[in-house]
Amino acid sequence: MPKKNTWICMIVYYFIFYGISLNIMKQMIAISLGMLAFRMYYEKQNTKGVLLSISALLFHQTAFVVFLMYPLYEIYKKICKFIMV
């Protein structure tokens, strides 16, 4: 196979598939860090949870949902306590 065709194939791969696969990889890392942050919130280690949430946000924008998890979790706990009483 001539070198010219090899370069063309590599350029096509980089422009079509490589960006998508990196985006998915970054999103999965952010989800993993977000789940770990939620576990830290659950174990009352809020400082570690916030740091993990910020690091997840640095990997991907969709990790912003992690910041909403903790307040929603606290509201959920208060509602469950109110219903149980």
N, CA, C and O atoms as a Tinker XYZ file with bonds, in Angstrom:
   340  protein
     1  N      0.848000   -1.182000    0.000000    73     2
     2  CA     0.000000    0.000000    0.000000    64     1     3
     3  C      0.888000    1.237000    0.000000    63     2     4     5
     4  O      1.795000    1.339000    0.826000    81     3
     5  N      0.654000    2.155000   -0.884000    73     3     6
     6  CA     1.462000    3.378000   -0.934000    64     5     7
     7  C      1.261000    4.233000    0.314000    63     6     8     9
     8  O      0.214000    4.178000    0.960000    81     7
     9  N      2.279000    5.022000    0.641000    73     7    10
    10  CA     2.210000    5.881000    1.819000    64     9    11
    11  C      1.109000    6.925000    1.720000    63    10    12    13
    12  O      0.517000    7.294000    2.734000    81    11
    13  N      0.831000    7.400000    0.533000    73    11    14
    14  CA    -0.185000    8.428000    0.358000    64    13    15
    15  C     -1.550000    7.933000    0.828000    63    14    16    17
    16  O     -2.277000    8.674000    1.490000    81    15
    17  N     -1.904000    6.712000    0.502000    73    15    18
    18  CA    -3.194000    6.165000    0.921000    64    17    19
    19  C     -3.248000    5.939000    2.432000    63    18    20    21
    20  O     -4.308000    6.083000    3.041000    81    19
    21  N     -2.132000    5.593000    3.030000    73    19    22
    22  CA    -2.092000    5.390000    4.474000    64    21    23
    23  C     -2.401000    6.701000    5.194000    63    22    24    25
    24  O     -3.192000    6.716000    6.137000    81    23
    25  N     -1.796000    7.781000    4.764000    73    23    26
    26  CA    -2.041000    9.080000    5.385000    64    25    27
    27  C     -3.488000    9.521000    5.205000    63    26    28    29
    28  O     -4.082000   10.087000    6.122000    81    27
    29  N     -4.043000    9.271000    4.060000    73    27    30
    30  CA    -5.441000    9.635000    3.815000    64    29    31
    31  C     -6.358000    8.851000    4.749000    63    30    32    33
    32  O     -7.302000    9.406000    5.311000    81    31
    33  N     -6.078000    7.570000    4.909000    73    31    34
    34  CA    -6.889000    6.749000    5.818000    64    33    35
    35  C     -6.780000    7.233000    7.259000    63    34    36    37
    36  O     -7.773000    7.280000    7.985000    81    35
    37  N     -5.566000    7.592000    7.663000    73    35    38
    38  CA    -5.385000    8.077000    9.030000    64    37    39
    39  C     -6.105000    9.403000    9.247000    63    38    40    41
    40  O     -6.719000    9.604000   10.295000    81    39
    41  N     -6.042000   10.291000    8.292000    73    39    42
    42  CA    -6.718000   11.585000    8.414000    64    41    43
    43  C     -8.230000   11.394000    8.485000    63    42    44    45
    44  O     -8.898000   12.053000    9.281000    81    43
    45  N     -8.767000   10.512000    7.672000    73    43    46
    46  CA   -10.207000   10.236000    7.706000    64    45    47
    47  C    -10.599000    9.666000    9.062000    63    46    48    49
    48  O    -11.621000   10.060000    9.624000    81    47
    49  N     -9.803000    8.745000    9.595000    73    47    50
    50  CA   -10.101000    8.163000   10.906000    64    49    51
    51  C    -10.084000    9.234000   11.994000    63    50    52    53
    52  O    -10.996000    9.291000   12.819000    81    51
    53  N     -9.065000   10.075000   12.004000    73    51    54
    54  CA    -8.953000   11.108000   13.035000    64    53    55
    55  C    -10.118000   12.088000   12.992000    63    54    56    57
    56  O    -10.648000   12.477000   14.033000    81    55
    57  N    -10.511000   12.483000   11.800000    73    55    58
    58  CA   -11.586000   13.467000   11.696000    64    57    59
    59  C    -12.962000   12.882000   11.945000    63    58    60    61
    60  O    -13.854000   13.597000   12.403000    81    59
    61  N    -13.161000   11.615000   11.660000    73    59    62
    62  CA   -14.503000   11.035000   11.795000    64    61    63
    63  C    -14.697000   10.327000   13.132000    63    62    64    65
    64  O    -15.694000   10.570000   13.812000    81    63
    65  N    -13.774000    9.463000   13.520000    73    63    66
    66  CA   -14.011000    8.598000   14.675000    64    65    67
    67  C    -13.253000    8.994000   15.936000    63    66    68    69
    68  O    -13.764000    8.790000   17.037000    81    67
    69  N    -12.081000    9.539000   15.816000    73    67    70
    70  CA   -11.227000    9.770000   16.974000    64    69    71
    71  C    -11.825000   10.777000   17.951000    63    70    72    73
    72  O    -11.766000   10.554000   19.160000    81    71
    73  N    -12.393000   11.864000   17.471000    73    71    74
    74  CA   -13.002000   12.871000   18.339000    64    73    75
    75  C    -14.190000   12.327000   19.114000    63    74    76    77
    76  O    -14.375000   12.651000   20.288000    81    75
    77  N    -14.987000   11.507000   18.462000    73    75    78
    78  CA   -16.157000   10.920000   19.127000    64    77    79
    79  C    -15.723000    9.981000   20.237000    63    78    80    81
    80  O    -16.296000    9.996000   21.327000    81    79
    81  N    -14.710000    9.160000   19.966000    73    79    82
    82  CA   -14.280000    8.202000   20.991000    64    81    83
    83  C    -13.657000    8.914000   22.186000    63    82    84    85
    84  O    -13.830000    8.467000   23.320000    81    83
    85  N    -12.937000   10.009000   21.961000    73    83    86
    86  CA   -12.375000   10.760000   23.083000    64    85    87
    87  C    -13.468000   11.431000   23.906000    63    86    88    89
    88  O    -13.363000   11.505000   25.130000    81    87
    89  N    -14.502000   11.916000   23.253000    73    87    90
    90  CA   -15.609000   12.544000   23.963000    64    89    91
    91  C    -16.306000   11.525000   24.863000    63    90    92    93
    92  O    -16.636000   11.830000   26.009000    81    91
    93  N    -16.525000   10.341000   24.356000    73    91    94
    94  CA   -17.167000    9.297000   25.158000    64    93    95
    95  C    -16.281000    8.914000   26.334000    63    94    96    97
    96  O    -16.774000    8.695000   27.440000    81    95
    97  N    -14.977000    8.834000   26.102000    73    95    98
    98  CA   -14.059000    8.471000   27.175000    64    97    99
    99  C    -14.062000    9.537000   28.275000    63    98   100   101
   100  O    -14.085000    9.205000   29.460000    81    99
   101  N    -14.038000   10.813000   27.886000    73    99   102
   102  CA   -14.071000   11.890000   28.877000    64   101   103
   103  C    -15.378000   11.876000   29.660000    63   102   104   105
   104  O    -15.386000   12.133000   30.864000    81   103
   105  N    -16.474000   11.580000   28.987000    73   103   106
   106  CA   -17.761000   11.543000   29.665000    64   105   107
   107  C    -17.824000   10.398000   30.673000    63   106   108   109
   108  O    -18.381000   10.564000   31.758000    81   107
   109  N    -17.267000    9.249000   30.335000    73   107   110
   110  CA   -17.272000    8.119000   31.266000    64   109   111
   111  C    -16.387000    8.390000   32.486000    63   110   112   113
   112  O    -16.724000    7.975000   33.594000    81   111
   113  N    -15.272000    9.073000   32.295000    73   111   114
   114  CA   -14.423000    9.449000   33.436000    64   113   115
   115  C    -15.172000   10.418000   34.338000    63   114   116   117
   116  O    -15.101000   10.310000   35.562000    81   115
   117  N    -15.885000   11.361000   33.742000    73   115   118
   118  CA   -16.663000   12.325000   34.535000    64   117   119
   119  C    -17.776000   11.619000   35.303000    63   118   120   121
   120  O    -18.036000   11.962000   36.457000    81   119
   121  N    -18.430000   10.652000   34.696000    73   119   122
   122  CA   -19.489000    9.906000   35.388000    64   121   123
   123  C    -18.902000    9.117000   36.550000    63   122   124   125
   124  O    -19.493000    9.072000   37.629000    81   123
   125  N    -17.751000    8.499000   36.342000    73   123   126
   126  CA   -17.110000    7.734000   37.423000    64   125   127
   127  C    -16.752000    8.630000   38.596000    63   126   128   129
   128  O    -17.002000    8.283000   39.751000    81   127
   129  N    -16.167000    9.783000   38.298000    73   127   130
   130  CA   -15.826000   10.714000   39.377000    64   129   131
   131  C    -17.081000   11.253000   40.059000    63   130   132   133
   132  O    -17.080000   11.490000   41.267000    81   131
   133  N    -18.138000   11.443000   39.295000    73   131   134
   134  CA   -19.390000   11.921000   39.862000    64   133   135
   135  C    -20.015000   10.899000   40.810000    63   134   136   137
   136  O    -20.541000   11.256000   41.864000    81   135
   137  N    -19.953000    9.641000   40.427000    73   135   138
   138  CA   -20.495000    8.601000   41.310000    64   137   139
   139  C    -19.673000    8.497000   42.591000    63   138   140   141
   140  O    -20.223000    8.291000   43.673000    81   139
   141  N    -18.374000    8.638000   42.468000    73   139   142
   142  CA   -17.517000    8.631000   43.653000    64   141   143
   143  C    -17.796000    9.846000   44.534000    63   142   144   145
   144  O    -17.762000    9.748000   45.761000    81   143
   145  N    -18.070000   10.986000   43.911000    73   143   146
   146  CA   -18.413000   12.192000   44.673000    64   145   147
   147  C    -19.722000   11.992000   45.432000    63   146   148   149
   148  O    -19.840000   12.405000   46.585000    81   147
   149  N    -20.695000   11.368000   44.797000    73   147   150
   150  CA   -21.958000   11.122000   45.481000    64   149   151
   151  C    -21.762000   10.183000   46.667000    63   150   152   153
   152  O    -22.414000   10.339000   47.699000    81   151
   153  N    -20.872000    9.217000   46.522000    73   151   154
   154  CA   -20.577000    8.328000   47.650000    64   153   155
   155  C    -19.952000    9.119000   48.798000    63   154   156   157
   156  O    -20.260000    8.867000   49.962000    81   155
   157  N    -19.088000   10.063000   48.482000    73   155   158
   158  CA   -18.486000   10.900000   49.523000    64   157   159
   159  C    -19.541000   11.768000   50.199000    63   158   160   161
   160  O    -19.492000   11.968000   51.412000    81   159
   161  N    -20.493000   12.284000   49.428000    73   159   162
   162  CA   -21.597000   13.036000   50.029000    64   161   163
   163  C    -22.392000   12.141000   50.970000    63   162   164   165
   164  O    -22.769000   12.554000   52.067000    81   163
   165  N    -22.639000   10.932000   50.539000    73   163   166
   166  CA   -23.416000    9.981000   51.335000    64   165   167
   167  C    -22.701000    9.639000   52.639000    63   166   168   169
   168  O    -23.353000    9.436000   53.663000    81   167
   169  N    -21.380000    9.574000   52.617000    73   167   170
   170  CA   -20.594000    9.256000   53.810000    64   169   171
   171  C    -20.228000   10.502000   54.618000    63   170   172   173
   172  O    -19.390000   10.431000   55.517000    81   171
   173  N    -20.857000   11.656000   54.301000    73   171   174
   174  CA   -20.671000   12.929000   55.015000    64   173   175
   175  C    -19.253000   13.481000   54.880000    63   174   176   177
   176  O    -18.780000   14.186000   55.771000    81   175
   177  N    -18.581000   13.175000   53.796000    73   175   178
   178  CA   -17.268000   13.752000   53.503000    64   177   179
   179  C    -17.463000   14.786000   52.392000    63   178   180   181
   180  O    -17.080000   14.576000   51.242000    81   179
   181  N    -18.069000   15.905000   52.778000    73   179   182
   182  CA   -18.494000   16.899000   51.793000    64   181   183
   183  C    -17.330000   17.559000   51.059000    63   182   184   185
   184  O    -17.449000   17.871000   49.875000    81   183
   185  N    -16.214000   17.773000   51.739000    73   183   186
   186  CA   -15.076000   18.426000   51.086000    64   185   187
   187  C    -14.545000   17.568000   49.947000    63   186   188   189
   188  O    -14.278000   18.069000   48.854000    81   187
   189  N    -14.394000   16.279000   50.207000    73   187   190
   190  CA   -13.936000   15.375000   49.151000    64   189   191
   191  C    -14.962000   15.286000   48.027000    63   190   192   193
   192  O    -14.604000   15.193000   46.853000    81   191
   193  N    -16.234000   15.316000   48.396000    73   191   194
   194  CA   -17.288000   15.262000   47.395000    64   193   195
   195  C    -17.268000   16.468000   46.474000    63   194   196   197
   196  O    -17.442000   16.333000   45.263000    81   195
   197  N    -17.056000   17.643000   47.044000    73   195   198
   198  CA   -16.996000   18.859000   46.228000    64   197   199
   199  C    -15.772000   18.827000   45.317000    63   198   200   201
   200  O    -15.860000   19.191000   44.144000    81   199
   201  N    -14.639000   18.396000   45.850000    73   199   202
   202  CA   -13.428000   18.321000   45.023000    64   201   203
   203  C    -13.585000   17.330000   43.881000    63   202   204   205
   204  O    -13.146000   17.592000   42.761000    81   203
   205  N    -14.209000   16.194000   44.162000    73   203   206
   206  CA   -14.447000   15.219000   43.095000    64   205   207
   207  C    -15.455000   15.740000   42.080000    63   206   208   209
   208  O    -15.337000   15.461000   40.886000    81   207
   209  N    -16.439000   16.491000   42.545000    73   207   210
   210  CA   -17.411000   17.081000   41.628000    64   209   211
   211  C    -16.749000   18.088000   40.698000    63   210   212   213
   212  O    -17.046000   18.138000   39.504000    81   211
   213  N    -15.855000   18.882000   41.255000    73   211   214
   214  CA   -15.146000   19.866000   40.428000    64   213   215
   215  C    -14.235000   19.167000   39.420000    63   214   216   217
   216  O    -14.156000   19.572000   38.260000    81   215
   217  N    -13.553000   18.124000   39.867000    73   215   218
   218  CA   -12.680000   17.416000   38.925000    64   217   219
   219  C    -13.497000   16.713000   37.844000    63   218   220   221
   220  O    -13.049000   16.615000   36.702000    81   219
   221  N    -14.678000   16.228000   38.184000    73   219   222
   222  CA   -15.546000   15.638000   37.165000    64   221   223
   223  C    -15.997000   16.697000   36.175000    63   222   224   225
   224  O    -16.099000   16.432000   34.978000    81   223
   225  N    -16.264000   17.877000   36.666000    73   223   226
   226  CA   -16.690000   18.971000   35.788000    64   225   227
   227  C    -15.554000   19.406000   34.860000    63   226   228   229
   228  O    -15.804000   19.869000   33.747000    81   227
   229  N    -14.320000   19.258000   35.311000    73   227   230
   230  CA   -13.190000   19.594000   34.443000    64   229   231
   231  C    -13.049000   18.607000   33.287000    63   230   232   233
   232  O    -12.515000   18.958000   32.234000    81   231
   233  N    -13.523000   17.380000   33.475000    73   231   234
   234  CA   -13.452000   16.398000   32.397000    64   233   235
   235  C    -14.559000   16.587000   31.370000    63   234   236   237
   236  O    -14.312000   16.486000   30.168000    81   235
   237  N    -15.782000   16.863000   31.831000    73   235   238
   238  CA   -16.901000   16.984000   30.885000    64   237   239
   239  C    -17.981000   17.879000   31.481000    63   238   240   241
   240  O    -18.184000   17.892000   32.695000    81   239
   241  N    -18.666000   18.620000   30.628000    73   239   242
   242  CA   -19.681000   19.573000   31.073000    64   241   243
   243  C    -20.903000   18.900000   31.680000    63   242   244   245
   244  O    -21.558000   19.482000   32.544000    81   243
   245  N    -21.213000   17.716000   31.256000    73   243   246
   246  CA   -22.413000   17.049000   31.752000    64   245   247
   247  C    -22.293000   16.662000   33.224000    63   246   248   249
   248  O    -23.281000   16.259000   33.838000    81   247
   249  N    -21.107000   16.779000   33.791000    73   247   250
   250  CA   -20.916000   16.477000   35.208000    64   249   251
   251  C    -21.530000   17.552000   36.099000    63   250   252   253
   252  O    -21.497000   17.430000   37.324000    81   251
   253  N    -22.084000   18.594000   35.506000    73   251   254
   254  CA   -22.759000   19.620000   36.293000    64   253   255
   255  C    -23.926000   19.018000   37.071000    63   254   256   257
   256  O    -24.317000   19.547000   38.112000    81   255
   257  N    -24.472000   17.938000   36.583000    73   255   258
   258  CA   -25.569000   17.246000   37.259000    64   257   259
   259  C    -25.123000   16.751000   38.635000    63   258   260   261
   260  O    -25.939000   16.634000   39.550000    81   259
   261  N    -23.842000   16.464000   38.779000    73   259   262
   262  CA   -23.307000   15.983000   40.059000    64   261   263
   263  C    -23.485000   17.045000   41.133000    63   262   264   265
   264  O    -23.746000   16.713000   42.289000    81   263
   265  N    -23.347000   18.325000   40.768000    73   263   266
   266  CA   -23.549000   19.392000   41.737000    64   265   267
   267  C    -24.995000   19.431000   42.223000    63   266   268   269
   268  O    -25.260000   19.851000   43.349000    81   267
   269  N    -25.910000   19.006000   41.397000    73   267   270
   270  CA   -27.319000   19.002000   41.785000    64   269   271
   271  C    -27.695000   17.786000   42.632000    63   270   272   273
   272  O    -28.725000   17.789000   43.305000    81   271
   273  N    -26.862000   16.752000   42.596000    73   271   274
   274  CA   -27.177000   15.522000   43.338000    64   273   275
   275  C    -27.247000   15.750000   44.842000    63   274   276   277
   276  O    -28.178000   15.288000   45.502000    81   275
   277  N    -26.263000   16.463000   45.384000    73   275   278
   278  CA   -26.206000   16.614000   46.837000    64   277   279
   279  C    -27.409000   17.384000   47.388000    63   278   280   281
   280  O    -28.021000   16.908000   48.345000    81   279
   281  N    -27.782000   18.539000   46.844000    73   279   282
   282  CA   -28.970000   19.215000   47.380000    64   281   283
   283  C    -30.244000   18.389000   47.198000    63   282   284   285
   284  O    -31.103000   18.371000   48.080000    81   283
   285  N    -30.367000   17.713000   46.068000    73   283   286
   286  CA   -31.548000   16.866000   45.866000    64   285   287
   287  C    -31.576000   15.696000   46.842000    63   286   288   289
   288  O    -32.642000   15.296000   47.311000    81   287
   289  N    -30.405000   15.152000   47.143000    73   287   290
   290  CA   -30.321000   14.065000   48.112000    64   289   291
   291  C    -30.723000   14.544000   49.509000    63   290   292   293
   292  O    -31.426000   13.833000   50.228000    81   291
   293  N    -30.285000   15.735000   49.894000    73   291   294
   294  CA   -30.662000   16.282000   51.203000    64   293   295
   295  C    -32.165000   16.539000   51.276000    63   294   296   297
   296  O    -32.786000   16.269000   52.304000    81   295
   297  N    -32.750000   17.052000   50.208000    73   295   298
   298  CA   -34.196000   17.279000   50.170000    64   297   299
   299  C    -34.934000   15.954000   50.272000    63   298   300   301
   300  O    -35.945000   15.849000   50.967000    81   299
   301  N    -34.424000   14.942000   49.578000    73   299   302
   302  CA   -35.039000   13.615000   49.626000    64   301   303
   303  C    -35.015000   13.048000   51.048000    63   302   304   305
   304  O    -35.999000   12.464000   51.503000    81   303
   305  N    -33.884000   13.221000   51.750000    73   303   306
   306  CA   -33.797000   12.720000   53.131000    64   305   307
   307  C    -34.790000   13.429000   54.040000    63   306   308   309
   308  O    -35.395000   12.794000   54.904000    81   307
   309  N    -34.969000   14.741000   53.859000    73   307   310
   310  CA   -35.908000   15.494000   54.698000    64   309   311
   311  C    -37.344000   15.059000   54.419000    63   310   312   313
   312  O    -38.154000   14.952000   55.341000    81   311
   313  N    -37.653000   14.812000   53.177000    73   311   314
   314  CA   -39.017000   14.375000   52.834000    64   313   315
   315  C    -39.293000   12.997000   53.412000    63   314   316   317
   316  O    -40.382000   12.738000   53.923000    81   315
   317  N    -38.296000   12.108000   53.331000    73   315   318
   318  CA   -38.493000   10.759000   53.892000    64   317   319
   319  C    -38.663000   10.811000   55.398000    63   318   320   321
   320  O    -39.475000   10.068000   55.948000    81   319
   321  N    -37.905000   11.686000   56.091000    73   319   322
   322  CA   -38.070000   11.825000   57.539000    64   321   323
   323  C    -39.458000   12.360000   57.870000    63   322   324   325
   324  O    -40.089000   11.915000   58.828000    81   323
   325  N    -39.928000   13.308000   57.081000    73   323   326
   326  CA   -41.237000   13.895000   57.308000    64   325   327
   327  C    -42.343000   12.862000   57.096000    63   326   328   329
   328  O    -43.318000   12.843000   57.848000    81   327
   329  N    -42.212000   12.025000   56.110000    73   327   330
   330  CA   -43.230000   11.010000   55.829000    64   329   331
   331  C    -43.225000    9.933000   56.909000    63   330   332   333
   332  O    -44.283000    9.427000   57.281000    81   331
   333  N    -42.041000    9.576000   57.419000    73   331   334
   334  CA   -41.931000    8.522000   58.416000    64   333   335
   335  C    -42.508000    8.942000   59.762000    63   334   336   337
   336  O    -42.930000    8.088000   60.541000    81   335
   337  N    -42.534000   10.242000   60.049000    73   335   338
   338  CA   -43.015000   10.711000   61.356000    64   337   339
   339  C    -44.481000   10.670000   61.445000    63   338   340
   340  O    -45.047000   11.031000   62.477000    81   339
